[in-house]
Structure formats: structure tokens, C-alpha cells
């Protein structure tokens, strides 16, 4: 799906991506070309989707999902790998290099890009096992002190001096040296930074800022990093591409300032951030950084919009557990002004939403419908806020 500067998607089969733009065959069989300057992102799904369902659209359950099956098989066959995360949200699968680490740097071996060197100040966390990374969501926020997680479960807190051979950490004024094989993970206290530039998401778990990107009609993806490293992938390895990632603010990254029940309910379960169905079939971070937001019942959630907010887009879906009784209204308002209302029920379970998001405060309300609050749940699939190109972000 090609997503333009208004967060409107055009779906089809991608033919090529180059400096000249993107070429695809759309749903009607027409050849469509778009200049990169007219696009904000690309999203790859495992089977065809309808652009009319919005940017969070997923293939229907009964689709011929041979690519999804192959993805799962590739994951099962893949060699277990670790992952390194940078302070600006990049992720690189691989392993600590067997060579001695450089002073104030990590030497990391990536399966495609080869040996990469990261200054310690740019590292958020490094894990020897990708599953270990999934079990430690706290790595997304900088701890007060550096943390080493040992293979026996112990944690050392202090100041990491080096992550080579040996690993060195200063704890309470005492320097400790540790065999690398005893370290399961390192979570560093470096301040996290927002990311800016063009970014790619790949099936092996790589999330990287890029200098150049191309997809040939022969199905070869070429990725070049800003430091000069480059590599080639199969076209099926591409998950997403952001053309100016600093302009995309996933709703799942914002913290609500209010969550409250509606429709006569006394309490409301908090919203849940869940992986999009496309992301459950792959390794690594959610494509475009956007998780789905699940509303578990009639409720109101309120957010402060980021500076320069321009548009909000998503696919609003009736919850999978709604059955025959799910019937509700999703209402979106900005600064007290209702902008859209979507009736979600069994015959119309999906609505594309794309609205002007100019303002300061966003309110999303799930109101009970004809059958009361029973089974009224909704999923906001890949909700993304587009901010103005001229607005800097901290």
C-alpha cells in the first residue's frame, strides 16, 4: 500500500522502487506511478487488501495466505539471533562480534550488513536473544543506571564501561569484569531520541535509517545505510518504508491523559496496545512503529495531540470477540468538535478513518449501540498522526 502525503492509501502489487518513485499495479490492474516526494510511507501486507478499508487494512481471513505461511516457516528455520537497539529506535538483529570491542563502542555482526560499530552513547540496549528483548519492554525507556542482565537472572546496575571481551561495568565505585557469555542483555541509560529521515522495516527484524533504497523489477531489495554499509534482500523481506519517519506519530506511542467509562458503565478497562496482525508473522518492531489500540468496551480516551498535527488515519474495526451482538459507534472529536462517527456492527465491521487532526486535544469515544454495551469492543488498526513537515520534534 502506497500512502501519500494525506495518509490516503493506494493498494496493489509493487513493481519497483527507485529514486524516480514507486510503481505498482493497483486493484483495478492499472499501472500507477508516484514520485517519492508525494509519498509518506509504504506498507507491505501478506496478501491483497482493500485501500478503501484504510491504512490499517488486513487481508480477509479466508485469503490465499501462502506468503504468510512461508513467513512463519522462515521464522521457525531462522538461526536464533540477538538484537541491538539504538537510542533513536533503530534495531539490528545479529550478535556481539567475536573480536574485542572498541573503546566506548559495540562491535556488532549483522547477518546482511556485516560488522557494524555503534558508539556506546548511541546504544539503548543489546540482547543476545531476540526473545529476551520481547520479555524486557522496559528497554524502550532509559533506566536511571546502566543494567547488565546475567544469564542466571541477576542484574548489575551501574555504569557500563565496555561491552567487548570482557564486559566491564562500574558498580558502587568498583570495576567488575565479566565474561561475555555470562551477559544476557545490556540496557543503557543513554537518553532516548526521536528518529528522523527515511527508515525501513525488514522481515529479519531490522529497523534502520537509510541513505538509499531500491526494489528492482527482478525482486531484489537494496538497502544502503548512512555509514556506507549496504546489503541485498528478497522483495518478500520488505515490511514497510517511511519517507520522513519524523512526520509519523503512531497513536500507540502517546500516553492518554484520560480514560473513562461511558454508557452507564462504572469502570473501564484500560486500552491495550497490541501488535497488528501483519506484525505477528514477523520478527522485530511493529511496521512504521504503529501498534494497534484496542478499546475493550464503551469508553472515552483523550490525548494531547503532538505539535503540528495535520491528519489522523486508521482502520476502525469491530472487535474479533463481538460476535452477533457487537454494535457500537466510534466517535472522534478534536477540541470538542466531532469530526467523524463510524457505526461498527457485523455487516459493516471495518471503517476507514482519515480526518483533519489540526488542534490540541483528541478525544476518541466508543459509544454503545442498539444492544447496549455487551460485546462492544473496537480495534484501531495502525492509527497514525501525520505532523506538518516544517514542525521540529524533540
C-alpha positions as CSV (number, residue, x, y, z in Angstrom):
1,X,0.0,0.0,0.0
2,X,1.4,3.4,-1.1
3,X,0.5,6.1,1.5
4,X,0.5,9.6,0.2
5,X,1.0,13.0,1.9
6,X,-2.6,12.9,3.1
7,X,-2.3,9.4,4.6
8,X,-4.5,8.0,1.8
9,X,-3.5,4.6,0.6
10,X,-3.4,3.0,-2.8
11,X,-3.1,-0.8,-2.7
12,X,-1.7,-3.1,-5.3
13,X,1.4,-5.2,-6.2
14,X,4.6,-3.2,-6.1
15,X,6.7,-3.5,-9.3
16,X,9.7,-1.3,-8.4
17,X,11.0,1.4,-6.1
18,X,13.8,3.8,-7.2
19,X,14.9,7.4,-6.9
20,X,12.3,8.2,-9.6
21,X,9.4,6.8,-7.4
22,X,7.2,3.8,-6.8
23,X,5.5,1.8,-9.5
24,X,2.7,-0.7,-8.7
25,X,-0.3,-2.4,-10.3
26,X,-3.4,-1.2,-8.4
27,X,-6.6,-3.1,-7.5
28,X,-8.1,-2.4,-11.0
29,X,-5.0,-3.7,-12.8
30,X,-3.7,-0.3,-13.8
31,X,0.0,0.7,-13.6
32,X,0.3,3.5,-11.1
33,X,3.5,5.6,-10.5
34,X,4.1,8.0,-7.7
35,X,7.1,10.3,-7.0
36,X,8.8,9.7,-3.6
37,X,8.2,13.3,-2.8
38,X,4.4,12.6,-3.0
39,X,4.5,9.7,-0.6
40,X,4.8,9.3,3.2
41,X,5.2,5.6,3.6
42,X,4.8,2.1,2.1
43,X,3.1,-0.8,4.0
44,X,3.5,-4.4,2.8
45,X,0.8,-7.0,3.7
46,X,1.0,-10.7,3.3
47,X,-2.0,-10.8,0.9
48,X,-4.0,-8.2,-1.1
49,X,-6.0,-5.7,1.0
50,X,-8.6,-3.1,0.1
51,X,-7.4,0.5,0.2
52,X,-11.0,1.5,1.0
53,X,-10.6,-0.1,4.4
54,X,-7.9,2.3,5.4
55,X,-4.2,2.2,6.2
56,X,-4.6,-0.5,8.9
57,X,-6.4,-2.8,6.5
58,X,-5.6,-6.5,6.8
59,X,-6.2,-9.4,4.4
60,X,-9.5,-11.2,4.9
61,X,-9.2,-14.4,7.0
62,X,-10.1,-16.6,4.0
63,X,-7.4,-15.1,1.7
64,X,-4.9,-17.3,0.0
65,X,-2.2,-16.6,2.5
66,X,0.7,-18.6,1.1
67,X,3.1,-15.7,1.8
68,X,2.1,-15.7,5.4
69,X,2.7,-19.4,5.8
70,X,6.1,-19.0,4.2
71,X,6.9,-16.2,6.6
72,X,6.2,-18.4,9.6
73,X,8.2,-21.2,8.2
74,X,11.2,-18.9,7.7
75,X,10.9,-17.7,11.3
76,X,11.0,-21.3,12.5
77,X,14.0,-22.1,10.3
78,X,15.9,-18.9,11.2
79,X,19.0,-19.1,13.4
80,X,18.4,-17.6,16.8
81,X,19.8,-14.1,16.9
82,X,20.2,-11.2,19.3
83,X,19.2,-7.7,18.7
84,X,20.8,-4.3,19.2
85,X,18.6,-1.2,19.7
86,X,19.8,2.4,19.3
87,X,18.6,5.4,21.2
88,X,16.7,6.6,18.1
89,X,14.7,3.5,17.7
90,X,16.7,1.5,15.1
91,X,17.0,-2.3,15.6
92,X,19.7,-4.6,14.2
93,X,19.5,-8.4,14.6
94,X,22.8,-10.2,15.0
95,X,25.3,-10.9,17.7
96,X,28.2,-9.3,19.5
97,X,31.3,-9.7,17.4
98,X,33.8,-12.3,18.5
99,X,36.5,-9.7,18.2
100,X,37.4,-7.5,21.1
101,X,35.2,-4.4,21.4
102,X,36.5,-1.0,20.7
103,X,36.7,1.6,23.4
104,X,33.3,3.2,24.1
105,X,31.7,1.2,21.2
106,X,30.0,-2.1,20.5
107,X,31.1,-4.3,17.6
108,X,28.0,-6.0,16.2
109,X,27.7,-8.6,13.4
110,X,24.6,-8.2,11.3
111,X,23.5,-11.1,9.0
112,X,23.3,-8.9,5.9
113,X,25.3,-5.7,6.6
114,X,28.3,-7.4,8.2
115,X,30.3,-5.8,11.0
116,X,28.7,-2.6,12.4
117,X,30.3,-0.4,15.0
118,X,28.0,1.6,17.4
119,X,29.3,4.2,19.9
120,X,28.0,3.2,23.4
121,X,26.3,6.6,23.6
122,X,24.1,5.6,20.7
123,X,23.0,2.3,22.1
124,X,19.8,1.8,24.1
125,X,20.1,-2.0,24.6
126,X,21.7,-5.1,23.3
127,X,20.3,-8.6,23.7
128,X,21.9,-12.0,23.0
129,X,18.4,-13.4,22.2
130,X,15.6,-11.7,20.4
131,X,13.0,-13.4,22.6
132,X,14.8,-11.9,25.6
133,X,14.2,-8.5,24.1
134,X,10.5,-9.2,23.9
135,X,10.4,-10.1,27.5
136,X,12.0,-6.8,28.5
137,X,9.8,-3.9,27.4
138,X,11.5,-1.6,29.9
139,X,14.4,-1.3,27.4
140,X,12.3,1.3,25.5
141,X,12.7,3.8,28.3
142,X,16.1,4.8,29.6
143,X,16.8,3.5,33.1
144,X,18.5,5.7,35.8
145,X,21.6,3.5,35.6
146,X,23.0,1.0,33.1
147,X,21.8,-2.5,33.7
148,X,23.5,-5.8,32.9
149,X,21.2,-8.8,32.9
150,X,23.2,-12.0,33.5
151,X,22.3,-15.4,32.2
152,X,21.4,-16.6,35.7
153,X,18.8,-13.8,36.0
154,X,21.0,-11.5,38.3
155,X,21.1,-7.8,37.4
156,X,24.0,-5.4,37.9
157,X,23.3,-1.7,38.0
158,X,26.0,0.9,37.5
159,X,28.0,2.4,34.6
160,X,28.9,0.2,31.6
161,X,32.4,1.0,30.5
162,X,32.7,-1.6,27.7
163,X,30.7,-4.3,26.0
164,X,33.6,-6.2,24.4
165,X,35.6,-9.0,25.8
166,X,35.5,-8.7,28.7
167,X,32.3,-6.8,29.6
168,X,33.2,-4.0,32.1
169,X,30.8,-2.3,34.5
170,X,31.5,0.1,37.4
171,X,29.3,-0.7,40.4
172,X,29.5,1.4,43.5
173,X,32.9,2.6,42.6
174,X,34.3,-0.9,41.9
175,X,35.2,-2.1,38.4
176,X,33.8,-5.5,37.5
177,X,34.9,-7.6,34.5
178,X,32.5,-10.3,33.2
179,X,32.8,-13.0,30.6
180,X,30.6,-12.0,27.6
181,X,29.0,-15.4,27.7
182,X,27.5,-14.6,31.1
183,X,25.7,-11.5,29.9
184,X,22.2,-11.9,28.5
185,X,21.4,-8.3,28.0
186,X,22.6,-4.7,28.5
187,X,20.2,-1.9,28.9
188,X,21.9,1.5,28.9
189,X,20.8,4.8,30.5
190,X,21.5,6.9,27.4
191,X,18.7,9.4,26.7
192,X,16.4,8.2,24.0
193,X,16.0,10.4,20.9
194,X,13.3,10.7,18.3
195,X,14.2,9.4,14.8
196,X,14.3,11.4,11.6
197,X,14.9,10.5,8.0
198,X,13.9,7.6,5.8
199,X,13.5,4.3,7.6
200,X,13.0,0.7,6.5
201,X,11.4,-2.2,8.4
202,X,12.6,-5.7,7.2
203,X,11.3,-9.2,8.0
204,X,14.5,-10.2,9.8
205,X,13.8,-7.6,12.5
206,X,15.9,-4.9,11.1
207,X,14.6,-1.3,11.5
208,X,17.2,1.1,10.1
209,X,17.6,4.7,9.0
210,X,18.7,4.5,5.4
211,X,20.7,6.6,2.9
212,X,19.3,4.8,-0.2
213,X,16.7,2.2,-1.0
214,X,15.7,0.4,-4.2
215,X,13.5,-2.5,-5.3
216,X,14.1,-3.8,-8.8
217,X,11.5,-5.5,-11.1
218,X,13.6,-8.6,-10.6
219,X,12.6,-8.6,-6.9
220,X,15.9,-7.5,-5.3
221,X,15.8,-5.0,-2.5
222,X,19.0,-2.9,-2.0
223,X,19.4,-1.1,1.3
224,X,22.2,1.4,2.0
225,X,22.9,2.7,5.5
226,X,24.2,6.2,6.2
227,X,27.6,4.8,7.3
228,X,28.2,3.2,3.9
229,X,27.2,-0.4,4.7
230,X,24.8,-1.9,2.2
231,X,23.0,-5.3,1.6
232,X,20.5,-7.1,-0.6
233,X,17.3,-8.7,0.4
234,X,14.5,-10.6,-1.4
235,X,11.4,-8.4,-2.1
236,X,9.4,-10.5,0.3
237,X,11.6,-9.3,3.2
238,X,10.2,-5.7,2.9
239,X,7.7,-4.8,5.6
240,X,7.5,-1.0,5.5
241,X,9.2,2.1,4.4
242,X,8.8,5.6,5.9
243,X,9.8,8.6,3.8
244,X,10.4,11.0,6.6
245,X,9.7,8.9,9.7
246,X,9.7,12.1,11.9
247,X,6.4,13.0,10.4
248,X,4.6,9.8,11.5
249,X,3.4,9.7,15.1
250,X,1.7,6.4,16.0
251,X,-1.2,6.8,18.4
252,X,0.2,3.8,20.3
253,X,3.2,5.9,21.3
254,X,1.1,8.6,23.0
255,X,0.0,8.3,26.6
256,X,-3.7,9.1,27.2
257,X,-4.4,11.9,29.6
258,X,-7.8,10.4,30.4
259,X,-9.5,7.0,30.1
260,X,-13.1,6.8,31.4
261,X,-16.2,4.7,31.0
262,X,-19.3,5.8,29.1
263,X,-22.8,4.4,28.5
264,X,-23.6,3.9,32.2
265,X,-20.6,1.8,33.0
266,X,-18.9,2.3,36.3
267,X,-15.5,1.2,35.3
268,X,-13.5,0.9,32.1
269,X,-10.6,-1.4,31.4
270,X,-7.6,0.5,30.1
271,X,-6.8,0.5,26.4
272,X,-4.5,-2.3,25.2
273,X,-1.6,-1.8,22.7
274,X,-1.5,-5.0,20.6
275,X,0.6,-6.0,17.5
276,X,-1.1,-5.6,14.1
277,X,-1.9,-9.0,12.6
278,X,0.7,-8.3,9.9
279,X,3.4,-7.8,12.6
280,X,2.6,-11.1,14.4
281,X,4.0,-13.0,11.5
282,X,7.4,-11.3,11.5
283,X,10.3,-10.6,13.8
284,X,11.0,-7.3,15.4
285,X,9.3,-4.0,15.9
286,X,5.8,-3.0,14.5
287,X,5.9,-1.6,11.0
288,X,6.0,2.2,11.0
289,X,6.3,1.9,14.8
290,X,2.5,1.7,14.9
291,X,0.8,-0.9,17.2
292,X,-3.0,-1.3,17.2
293,X,-5.0,0.2,20.0
294,X,-7.8,-2.0,21.4
295,X,-10.8,-0.4,23.2
296,X,-12.2,-3.2,25.4
297,X,-15.6,-1.6,25.9
298,X,-17.6,1.6,25.8
299,X,-15.2,4.3,26.9
300,X,-13.6,7.7,26.2
301,X,-9.9,8.2,25.8
302,X,-8.3,11.6,25.5
303,X,-4.8,12.5,24.1
304,X,-2.8,15.7,23.8
305,X,-2.0,16.0,20.0
306,X,1.6,16.4,19.1
307,X,2.7,19.9,17.8
308,X,1.9,20.4,14.1
309,X,-0.6,17.5,13.9
310,X,-2.2,17.6,10.5
311,X,-4.1,14.4,9.8
312,X,-5.2,11.2,11.6
313,X,-5.7,8.0,9.8
314,X,-6.6,4.4,10.8
315,X,-8.8,1.4,10.1
316,X,-11.5,1.2,12.8
317,X,-12.7,-2.4,13.3
318,X,-15.3,-4.2,15.4
319,X,-13.5,-6.4,17.9
320,X,-13.0,-10.1,17.0
321,X,-15.0,-11.1,20.1
322,X,-18.0,-9.0,19.2
323,X,-20.0,-11.9,17.5
324,X,-23.6,-11.1,16.6
325,X,-24.1,-8.7,19.4
326,X,-21.4,-6.2,18.8
327,X,-22.9,-2.8,17.7
328,X,-21.3,0.5,18.7
329,X,-20.4,3.9,17.5
330,X,-16.8,5.2,17.3
331,X,-16.8,9.0,17.6
332,X,-13.7,11.1,17.1
333,X,-13.5,14.7,18.2
334,X,-10.8,17.4,18.3
335,X,-11.0,20.3,20.7
336,X,-14.6,19.3,21.5
337,X,-15.7,19.3,17.8
338,X,-17.0,16.0,16.4
339,X,-15.3,15.2,13.1
340,X,-16.3,11.6,12.3
341,X,-18.6,8.9,13.5
342,X,-18.4,5.2,12.4
343,X,-21.1,2.7,13.1
344,X,-19.4,-0.7,13.7
345,X,-21.5,-3.8,13.5
346,X,-21.4,-7.3,12.0
347,X,-22.4,-6.2,8.5
348,X,-20.0,-3.2,8.5
349,X,-17.2,-4.2,10.8
350,X,-14.5,-2.0,9.2
351,X,-14.4,1.7,8.5
352,X,-11.6,3.8,7.1
353,X,-10.9,7.0,9.0
354,X,-8.9,9.9,7.7
355,X,-9.5,13.3,9.2
356,X,-8.0,16.7,9.7
357,X,-6.2,16.5,13.0
358,X,-5.3,20.2,13.5
359,X,-5.8,21.1,17.1
360,X,-4.7,20.4,20.6
361,X,-6.8,17.7,22.1
362,X,-8.0,14.4,20.6
363,X,-11.0,12.5,22.1
364,X,-12.0,9.0,20.9
365,X,-15.2,7.7,22.3
366,X,-16.7,4.2,21.8
367,X,-20.5,4.5,22.5
368,X,-22.8,1.5,23.0
369,X,-25.2,0.8,20.1
370,X,-28.6,-1.0,19.7
371,X,-27.9,-3.8,22.1
372,X,-26.3,-1.9,24.9
373,X,-22.6,-2.3,26.0
374,X,-22.5,-6.1,25.5
375,X,-19.6,-7.2,23.3
376,X,-18.9,-3.6,22.2
377,X,-15.1,-3.7,21.6
378,X,-13.2,-1.9,18.8
379,X,-9.7,-2.1,17.4
380,X,-8.0,1.0,16.0
381,X,-5.7,-0.6,13.4
382,X,-2.4,1.3,12.8
383,X,-3.7,4.7,13.9
384,X,-1.1,7.3,12.8
385,X,-0.9,11.0,13.2
386,X,0.8,12.9,10.4
387,X,2.6,16.1,11.6
388,X,3.5,19.1,9.5
389,X,6.8,18.8,7.6
390,X,8.0,22.1,9.0
391,X,7.4,21.2,12.7
392,X,10.5,20.0,14.5
393,X,10.0,17.3,17.1
394,X,12.1,16.8,20.3
